Amino acid sequence: QAQLVESGGGLVQPGGSLLLSCTANGFALRDYAIGWFRQAPGKEPEFVSCIRRSYGGAYYADSVKGRFTISRDDAQNMGYLRMDSLKVDDTAVYYCTTGDPDCSWYADQFGPWGQGTQVTVST
C-alpha cells in the first residue's frame, strides 16, 4: 500500500465543489501536519493549504483563501480539503503530504507526496 492516497477529484463546472481526501497507511497521521500542493501542466508545484498537528491552525494560499477549507480526522487517520466556488485556474493534480513536525510554505520542508488526484474545472 502507498503511504498516502488521495481521492475525490473529478470534473466539475466553475462554481462547483469537491471534497478531497487523504488517507495515511502504516503510520499515525496525528504526528504530522498535513499539507496540500497542486501542479498544473507546464507549471511548478504550488502550495495550497496546511493544517497543524493537534487540530492547530490552518494556512491557505492567497489564491484559494475563502474558498477552500482544510480539516483532519486523526481518529480515522485522514485529512480533507473542501473546495468551493471552483475556478478554471484550480485545474491541477492535487497532492497531500506530511509536515515534520509542522506547516511550511515550502515543499522541501514536507515529506513525500501521494500519487495525486486530478481536479478539472471546465464548462
Disulfide bonds with the S-S distance in Angstrom:
Cys22-Cys96 2.08
Cys50-Cys103 2.07
